[in-house]
Amino acid sequence: MSQTTPAAGVSDDGGAPLVTSVIVVGYSSAPEGRAALSRALDEARIRNSKLVVVHASPDEEIAALSAELATTGIPHSILAGDAAIEPAEQLINAAEAEGADFIIIGLRRRSPVGKRLLGTNAQRILLDASCPVLAVKAEVNG
């Protein structure tokens, strides 16, 4: 009897794709948080990744987020933010705990003066994360 090896990214039973990586994304319902989630979903599909969503949203928004993620078919988990811990620290800790391949964050559009300074959370994540960080901007409306 010969055994066949499953195609790359396909489970042994021919079912759901095997998870090959982990992506951590910082989420809020703000435009930059939505942009980060959208890009993270795209990347997770491309890479057969598990998505770990670290959110800073009010509890009443989590049910909608959970329902949205459930429709994607992408393996995921949602980690609640802790108000006592800085958002940058939460994302870095989640990435290290999950062995993330990279982190995705959203960047806020800033005024001309604000453009000289990168937000402190974004800067800390970019400088302190032990994995690559992808920073995305929210779409400009109108």
N, C-alpha and C positions, 0 to 999 in steps of 0.2 A: 504494500500500500504506500502510495506516495502522499506526502503532505504538502499542501500549498501554503505559501506564506501570504498573508493578507497584504493588499496594496497599502502603501504608506498612508497613514491617517485613517485607515478603516479598521474597525474592531474585528476581532477574530470571528465573531458570530455574524458579521456582515451588517450589523446594526448601525448605531450611531457612530460618527467619527470618533477616533481616539483623541483625547485632549493631549496636545503636544506642548503647550506652554500656558503660562498664566499672565494675565494682564490685570493690573490694578488701576482703577480709574477713580478720580475724585469727582463726586457728583453733588450738585445742588440744582434747584429748579431755575436758577438764574441762567441767562443765555449762554454764558461761558461753561456752566456745568452741563447744560444740554448738548453743547457742541462737543465737549469731552466725551460724553456718553455715546453720542452718535459715532464719533470716530472710533471709540473703543469697540463698539458693536461691529463696525466694518472690519477692524483689525482682528477681532476674535473669529469672525467668519473666515477670513483669509488664512489664519494661522491655526485653526482648530483649537482655539484657546479657551480656557476657563476664564471667566470675567469675575473679578472681585471688585464690587462697587462699595466705596467708602463714602457714605453720604453725610451731608450736613443739612438735610431737609427736615422740616417739621414732620412729626409722626404721621399726620393725616395725609401727607404726600407719598409715604412709603408704600401704601397699598397700591397706588397707581403705578409707581415705579416697578414694584414686584410683578404686577399684572403685565406691564409692558415687556419686561424681561422674559416672562414666561412664554410669551408669544414668539420669541425669537428662536427658541430651540437651542440656545447657547447655554452650556453649563455655567452657572453663576452662583454667587453668594452675595449677600448684602450685609455690610457691617455698619452698624450705627455709630455715628460720631459721638465723641465724648467731649462735652463742653469744657471739661477741666484740662484737656490736652489740645495743644495747638494743631490745626488741621495738617500742617506740614509733617509734624511728628506722627500723626495718625497714618498718613499715607506711606511714609517711610517705614513705619513699623509693620504695616500690613504687607508691604512689598517684601520685606525681609522674612516675615513669618510664612508667607505663601511661596517664597522662592520665585518671585515674579521675574519675568523676562524684561518687562518695562512697565513704566507708569505713564498714564495719560492724564494731563491736567488741562483745564481751560484757562485762558488768559482774558482778562477784562480789557476792553479798549479804553485807552486813557487820553487825557488832555495832552496838549503839547508839553506841558511841564511834567506831567505824570509819566510821559514816555521816557524821560531821563532816568526814572527809577522803576525797577521791576518790583512788583509786589513782594512783600517779605516772605509770604508762604511759597510763592513760585520760586523765588530766589533760593530759599532754603532747600526746597525739594531738588532743584537743579544741582545745587552744590553738594548736598549731603546724601542723596540717594546712591545706593551701591549698584543700581542698574540704570540703563538708559531712561531718559524722560522725554516724552513727546508732548510738546505744548501746542495747543490749538486755539485759534481765535473764534469767537462767535461771529455768525453772519451779521453783516451790516443791513439793517432794515431801512428801506426808503432811501 
